[in-house]
Amino acid sequence: MSFEAWMARLRDEGYLVCPGSSAVPVEIRGVRPDGVGLHFRCRGTSIRLAVYRPGQTAWQVAVRD
């Protein structure tokens, strides 16, 4: 699956994909319809997924791309 297809699938499921998401290194910032934010990052062999309550992080101002 390409990065663009992955982002399209997240949007189809109702996520707002935030600016700053990138394919290399993989970094995805998004907000679910209920306001919960997620930050997924892969760098080398390190993978991190953080989930935030609504309004907890500054980057959660969602902008449709």
Sequence and secondary structure as in RCSB ss.txt:
>XXXX:A:sequence
MSFEAWMARLRDEGYLVCPGSSAVPVEIRGVRPDGVGLHFRCRGTSIRLAVYRPGQTAWQVAVRD
>XXXX:A:secstr
  HHHHHHHHHHTT EE TT BTTTEEEEEE TTS EEEEEEETTEEEEEEE TT SGGG     
